[in-house]
């Protein structure tokens, strides 16, 4: 059983995301939509209220709902992405290529993401052209951003109850359990900063107290604290 999980607050970009799911994703996906009563025309849609005040809790809630309903294959999505006709076929093919044992997150690339998850990132050996040669490679990384990312329910670990850095902490916790994360060849368009906001400094400062208290070793590295 496969589920697409979305948590939203303002739903500004939701109609476009919903249209792309309807057009380009198989109807065997059940869509779990937290924060909106929108019903998709071709996919079973399960809606719920989004009462969380941060990214981590919002997605933990909807993920646990899907897991409790028996879903094993989970595709977590920001509310401001757009699927292409090739996103799911490429991601599904990459899932067959990546060893299932120890497989954590498998994330798509996008045009609004950090580091090598960004489609514009130039890897060693890339040359100028219509696309980078590295776009044809699956890349193992320490941390992904689950802008659009697949995971098995058995490997799920909750996000911490914060906005920024929630994915970093979760990915490292998964690594501690022996799981590896990958960037797929698949791509989604990402509007960017619609899910948690446009103010990086404020978002960082809001997350620092929790990280200092609960993960002081990470705070010392990330924020140069003692």
DRENDO-1510 file (C-alpha; in Angstrom, 1 decimal, always signed):
<recs>
REC; n; res; u; v; w
REC; 1; UNK; +0.0; +0.0; +0.0 .
REC; 2; UNK; +1.4; +3.4; -1.0 .
REC; 3; UNK; +0.6; +6.8; +0.3 .
REC; 4; UNK; +1.4; +10.4; -0.6 .
REC; 5; UNK; +1.5; +12.6; +2.5 .
REC; 6; UNK; +1.1; +16.4; +2.5 .
REC; 7; UNK; +0.7; +18.9; +5.3 .
REC; 8; UNK; -0.3; +22.4; +4.6 .
REC; 9; UNK; -1.3; +25.6; +6.3 .
REC; 10; UNK; -2.3; +28.2; +3.7 .
REC; 11; UNK; -2.6; +25.8; +0.7 .
REC; 12; UNK; -1.5; +28.6; -1.6 .
REC; 13; UNK; +0.1; +26.2; -4.1 .
REC; 14; UNK; -2.1; +23.2; -3.3 .
REC; 15; UNK; -4.3; +23.3; -6.4 .
REC; 16; UNK; -1.3; +23.0; -8.8 .
REC; 17; UNK; +0.2; +20.1; -6.7 .
REC; 18; UNK; -3.2; +18.4; -6.7 .
REC; 19; UNK; -3.5; +18.7; -10.4 .
REC; 20; UNK; -0.1; +17.3; -11.0 .
REC; 21; UNK; -0.9; +14.3; -8.8 .
REC; 22; UNK; -4.1; +13.7; -10.7 .
REC; 23; UNK; -2.4; +13.9; -14.0 .
REC; 24; UNK; +0.9; +12.1; -13.4 .
REC; 25; UNK; +0.7; +9.8; -10.4 .
REC; 26; UNK; -0.8; +6.3; -10.4 .
REC; 27; UNK; -4.2; +6.0; -8.7 .
REC; 28; UNK; -2.9; +3.2; -6.4 .
REC; 29; UNK; -1.6; +6.1; -4.2 .
REC; 30; UNK; -3.8; +7.2; -1.3 .
REC; 31; UNK; -3.4; +10.9; -0.7 .
REC; 32; UNK; -3.3; +12.0; +3.0 .
REC; 33; UNK; -3.9; +15.7; +3.1 .
REC; 34; UNK; -3.5; +17.5; +6.4 .
REC; 35; UNK; -4.7; +21.1; +6.6 .
REC; 36; UNK; -7.2; +21.1; +3.7 .
REC; 37; UNK; -10.5; +19.5; +2.8 .
REC; 38; UNK; -9.6; +19.2; -0.9 .
REC; 39; UNK; -10.6; +15.9; -2.5 .
REC; 40; UNK; -8.6; +14.8; -5.5 .
REC; 41; UNK; -10.8; +13.4; -8.4 .
REC; 42; UNK; -8.8; +10.2; -9.2 .
REC; 43; UNK; -7.1; +9.3; -5.9 .
REC; 44; UNK; -8.6; +8.2; -2.6 .
REC; 45; UNK; -8.1; +11.3; -0.4 .
REC; 46; UNK; -8.0; +11.3; +3.4 .
REC; 47; UNK; -8.1; +14.7; +4.9 .
REC; 48; UNK; -7.5; +15.9; +8.4 .
REC; 49; UNK; -6.9; +19.1; +10.4 .
REC; 50; UNK; -3.4; +20.4; +10.7 .
REC; 51; UNK; -3.2; +21.6; +14.3 .
REC; 52; UNK; +0.6; +21.5; +14.6 .
REC; 53; UNK; +2.6; +24.7; +14.9 .
REC; 54; UNK; +5.8; +23.3; +13.2 .
REC; 55; UNK; +6.9; +21.3; +10.2 .
REC; 56; UNK; +8.1; +18.3; +12.3 .
REC; 57; UNK; +4.9; +17.7; +14.2 .
REC; 58; UNK; +2.7; +18.3; +11.2 .
REC; 59; UNK; +4.3; +15.6; +9.2 .
REC; 60; UNK; +4.8; +13.2; +12.1 .
REC; 61; UNK; +1.0; +13.3; +12.6 .
REC; 62; UNK; +0.1; +12.6; +9.0 .
REC; 63; UNK; +2.8; +9.9; +8.7 .
REC; 64; UNK; +1.6; +8.1; +11.7 .
REC; 65; UNK; -2.0; +8.2; +10.4 .
REC; 66; UNK; -0.9; +6.5; +7.1 .
REC; 67; UNK; +1.3; +3.9; +8.9 .
REC; 68; UNK; -1.6; +3.1; +11.2 .
REC; 69; UNK; -3.7; +2.5; +8.1 .
REC; 70; UNK; -1.2; -0.1; +6.9 .
REC; 71; UNK; +0.8; +1.9; +4.3 .
REC; 72; UNK; +4.3; +0.7; +3.8 .
REC; 73; UNK; +5.5; +2.9; +0.9 .
REC; 74; UNK; +5.4; +6.6; +1.9 .
REC; 75; UNK; +6.0; +9.6; -0.4 .
REC; 76; UNK; +6.3; +12.7; +1.7 .
REC; 77; UNK; +5.7; +16.0; -0.2 .
REC; 78; UNK; +5.9; +19.7; +0.5 .
REC; 79; UNK; +2.7; +21.5; -0.3 .
REC; 80; UNK; +4.4; +23.7; -2.9 .
REC; 81; UNK; +5.8; +21.1; -5.4 .
REC; 82; UNK; +4.7; +20.0; -8.8 .
REC; 83; UNK; +5.2; +16.6; -10.2 .
REC; 84; UNK; +6.2; +16.0; -13.9 .
REC; 85; UNK; +5.2; +13.1; -16.1 .
REC; 86; UNK; +8.6; +11.5; -15.4 .
REC; 87; UNK; +8.9; +12.0; -11.6 .
REC; 88; UNK; +7.2; +8.8; -10.4 .
REC; 89; UNK; +8.5; +6.5; -13.2 .
REC; 90; UNK; +12.1; +7.7; -12.6 .
REC; 91; UNK; +11.8; +7.4; -8.8 .
REC; 92; UNK; +10.2; +4.0; -9.0 .
REC; 93; UNK; +13.0; +2.8; -11.3 .
REC; 94; UNK; +15.6; +4.2; -8.9 .
REC; 95; UNK; +14.0; +2.4; -6.0 .
REC; 96; UNK; +14.7; -0.9; -7.9 .
REC; 97; UNK; +18.3; +0.1; -8.4 .
REC; 98; UNK; +19.1; +1.0; -4.8 .
REC; 99; UNK; +19.7; -1.9; -2.4 .
REC; 100; UNK; +16.6; -2.3; -0.2 .
REC; 101; UNK; +18.7; -3.3; +2.8 .
REC; 102; UNK; +19.6; -0.2; +4.8 .
REC; 103; UNK; +17.7; +2.2; +2.5 .
REC; 104; UNK; +16.5; +5.3; +4.2 .
REC; 105; UNK; +15.2; +8.3; +2.4 .
REC; 106; UNK; +15.2; +8.5; -1.4 .
REC; 107; UNK; +14.7; +12.1; -2.4 .
REC; 108; UNK; +13.9; +13.8; -5.7 .
REC; 109; UNK; +15.9; +16.8; -7.0 .
REC; 110; UNK; +14.4; +20.2; -7.5 .
REC; 111; UNK; +15.1; +23.7; -8.7 .
REC; 112; UNK; +14.7; +25.1; -5.1 .
REC; 113; UNK; +16.8; +23.0; -2.7 .
REC; 114; UNK; +20.1; +23.1; -1.0 .
REC; 115; UNK; +23.4; +21.5; -2.0 .
REC; 116; UNK; +23.5; +18.6; -4.5 .
REC; 117; UNK; +19.7; +18.1; -4.3 .
REC; 118; UNK; +19.5; +21.2; -6.4 .
REC; 119; UNK; +19.3; +20.5; -10.1 .
REC; 120; UNK; +21.7; +23.3; -10.7 .
REC; 121; UNK; +24.4; +21.9; -8.5 .
REC; 122; UNK; +27.6; +21.1; -10.5 .
REC; 123; UNK; +29.2; +17.9; -9.6 .
REC; 124; UNK; +32.8; +16.9; -10.5 .
REC; 125; UNK; +32.9; +16.1; -14.2 .
REC; 126; UNK; +29.8; +18.2; -15.2 .
REC; 127; UNK; +30.1; +20.4; -18.2 .
REC; 128; UNK; +28.0; +23.3; -19.5 .
REC; 129; UNK; +25.1; +22.1; -21.5 .
REC; 130; UNK; +21.3; +21.5; -21.4 .
REC; 131; UNK; +21.7; +19.3; -18.3 .
REC; 132; UNK; +24.5; +18.0; -16.0 .
REC; 133; UNK; +25.8; +14.5; -16.7 .
REC; 134; UNK; +25.4; +13.9; -12.9 .
REC; 135; UNK; +21.6; +14.1; -13.3 .
REC; 136; UNK; +21.8; +10.5; -14.6 .
REC; 137; UNK; +23.4; +9.3; -11.3 .
REC; 138; UNK; +21.9; +8.2; -8.0 .
REC; 139; UNK; +23.9; +9.9; -5.3 .
REC; 140; UNK; +24.3; +8.8; -1.7 .
REC; 141; UNK; +24.3; +11.7; +0.9 .
REC; 142; UNK; +24.2; +12.2; +4.6 .
REC; 143; UNK; +21.1; +14.5; +4.7 .
REC; 144; UNK; +18.2; +15.1; +2.3 .
REC; 145; UNK; +15.4; +17.6; +2.4 .
REC; 146; UNK; +12.1; +15.8; +2.1 .
REC; 147; UNK; +10.7; +18.2; -0.4 .
REC; 148; UNK; +9.5; +15.1; -2.2 .
REC; 149; UNK; +11.0; +11.9; -0.8 .
REC; 150; UNK; +10.2; +8.2; -0.4 .
REC; 151; UNK; +10.7; +6.0; +2.6 .
REC; 152; UNK; +9.5; +2.7; +4.0 .
REC; 153; UNK; +7.3; +2.9; +7.1 .
REC; 154; UNK; +9.5; +0.5; +9.0 .
REC; 155; UNK; +12.4; +2.9; +8.8 .
REC; 156; UNK; +10.4; +6.0; +9.9 .
REC; 157; UNK; +11.8; +8.1; +12.8 .
REC; 158; UNK; +9.9; +11.1; +13.9 .
REC; 159; UNK; +11.0; +14.6; +13.0 .
REC; 160; UNK; +11.8; +16.8; +16.0 .
REC; 161; UNK; +9.1; +19.4; +16.8 .
REC; 162; UNK; +10.8; +22.3; +14.9 .
REC; 163; UNK; +10.7; +23.8; +11.4 .
REC; 164; UNK; +14.2; +24.3; +10.1 .
REC; 165; UNK; +16.8; +21.5; +10.8 .
REC; 166; UNK; +14.1; +19.0; +11.5 .
REC; 167; UNK; +15.1; +17.0; +8.5 .
REC; 168; UNK; +18.8; +17.2; +9.3 .
REC; 169; UNK; +18.3; +15.8; +12.8 .
REC; 170; UNK; +16.0; +13.1; +11.5 .
REC; 171; UNK; +18.4; +12.0; +8.8 .
REC; 172; UNK; +21.3; +11.8; +11.2 .
REC; 173; UNK; +19.2; +9.7; +13.6 .
REC; 174; UNK; +18.4; +7.4; +10.8 .
REC; 175; UNK; +22.1; +7.1; +9.9 .
REC; 176; UNK; +22.8; +6.1; +13.5 .
REC; 177; UNK; +20.5; +3.2; +12.8 .
REC; 178; UNK; +22.5; +2.2; +9.8 .
REC; 179; UNK; +20.3; +3.7; +7.1 .
REC; 180; UNK; +21.6; +5.4; +4.0 .
REC; 181; UNK; +20.0; +8.3; +2.1 .
REC; 182; UNK; +20.0; +8.9; -1.6 .
REC; 183; UNK; +19.2; +11.5; -4.2 .
REC; 184; UNK; +17.3; +10.1; -7.1 .
REC; 185; UNK; +17.4; +11.1; -10.7 .
REC; 186; UNK; +13.8; +12.1; -10.4 .
REC; 187; UNK; +12.8; +15.7; -10.4 .
REC; 188; UNK; +10.0; +17.9; -9.1 .
REC; 189; UNK; +9.4; +21.6; -9.5 .
REC; 190; UNK; +9.5; +23.4; -6.1 .
REC; 191; UNK; +8.1; +26.8; -5.7 .
REC; 192; UNK; +10.0; +27.2; -2.4 .
REC; 193; UNK; +9.5; +28.6; +1.1 .
REC; 194; UNK; +5.7; +28.2; +1.0 .
REC; 195; UNK; +5.6; +25.5; +3.6 .
REC; 196; UNK; +7.5; +27.1; +6.5 .
REC; 197; UNK; +8.1; +30.7; +5.4 .
REC; 198; UNK; +10.5; +33.1; +3.8 .
REC; 199; UNK; +12.6; +34.2; +6.7 .
REC; 200; UNK; +15.7; +32.0; +7.1 .
REC; 201; UNK; +17.2; +33.9; +10.0 .
REC; 202; UNK; +14.0; +33.8; +12.0 .
REC; 203; UNK; +13.4; +30.1; +11.2 .
REC; 204; UNK; +17.0; +29.3; +12.3 .
REC; 205; UNK; +16.8; +31.2; +15.5 .
REC; 206; UNK; +13.5; +29.6; +16.4 .
REC; 207; UNK; +15.0; +26.1; +16.1 .
REC; 208; UNK; +18.2; +26.8; +18.0 .
REC; 209; UNK; +16.8; +26.4; +21.5 .
REC; 210; UNK; +15.4; +22.9; +20.9 .
REC; 211; UNK; +18.6; +21.8; +19.2 .
REC; 212; UNK; +20.8; +23.2; +22.0 .
REC; 213; UNK; +18.8; +21.5; +24.7 .
REC; 214; UNK; +18.2; +18.1; +22.9 .
REC; 215; UNK; +21.1; +17.8; +20.6 .
REC; 216; UNK; +24.0; +19.9; +22.1 .
REC; 217; UNK; +26.6; +18.1; +20.0 .
REC; 218; UNK; +24.8; +19.2; +16.8 .
REC; 219; UNK; +24.4; +22.7; +18.1 .
REC; 220; UNK; +28.1; +23.0; +18.8 .
REC; 221; UNK; +28.8; +22.1; +15.2 .
REC; 222; UNK; +26.1; +23.9; +13.4 .
REC; 223; UNK; +25.9; +27.1; +15.5 .
REC; 224; UNK; +29.5; +27.2; +16.9 .
REC; 225; UNK; +28.3; +27.0; +20.5 .
REC; 226; UNK; +30.2; +25.5; +23.4 .
</recs>
